[in-house]
Amino acid sequence: MAEKIKVMTFNLRVAVKGDGVNYFDYRLPRILEFLNAEKPDVVGFQEVNDHMKEALNEHLTDYVIVGCGRESSYRGESACLAYRKDRFQLITLENFWLSATPTMPGSRYGIDQSSCPRVTTAALLKLREASAPFWFVNTHLDHRGAEAQKNGLALIVERIASINPQGYPMVLTGDFNIKPNNPALVDLDKIMQCTRKVALVTDNHNTFNGWGKAKSDSVIDYIYFSGFSRCVEYQTVTKEYGGRKFISDHFPIISTLVF
């Protein structure tokens, strides 16, 4: 029988007290309500600082959360991922930085990149019911530099090839901070499929909402895959939870993949 996995990418919006009523601690109950309702198998989170990771570890007891912070101390914002402990076992884990020296913690491109280092977390997971494992890679590209975005995505494409010589199935999630027509996606589109484009059931919503202030063409979050037989559904979750119209300044997106 074909096995399905429900994967998600979700930029949680880093905890900034200047957000007022949208501060993470105030949104957390609704975020947890959403996650408990959807029950994803694997989630790629972005903008998760140490305080937020502690809260997720405390409340998401059915999941294992992996991934380090982007700073040289391995602290700070992470592109961590969470997988259901009852369905998966972790085989290999690696973190690398989007830079000319990807194994150096806290490193960044010295071109037009912002002051923020960018880190990627890659986990080789085995579904307990499956015979072969799959890679789950989660990232957050720079929000400012077009060259940094292009080089970062090119590094991820290169890294995908190097860590996966066996050709295992793979999922890539993240906030790319680029739109679907960006030329930086050309090489990625050659080796992986975008679930938004190929799912049997899909939608056309924005993924960035900016607390209701985003422009109408604000698609910057993605789920890509390779090695799975098909994607049966893609969904941008725009539902309100607990009277909150927005549980983050990004909508979470979900895809269901079939082995």
Buried (B, 14 or more C-beta within 10 A) or exposed (E): EEEBBBBBBBBBBBBEEEBEEBBBEEBBBBBBBBBEEBEBBBBBBBBBBBEBBEBBBEBBEBBBBBBBBBBEEBBBBBBBBBBBEEBBEBEEBBBBBBBEEBEEBBBBBEEBBEEBBBBBBBBBBBBEEBEEBBBBBBBBBBBEBBEBBBBBBBBBBEBBEEBBEEEBBBBBBBBBBBEBEBEBBEBBEEEBBBBBEEBEEBEEBBBBBEEEEBEEEBBBBBBBBBBBEBBBBBBBBBEEBEEBEBBBBBBBBBBBBEB
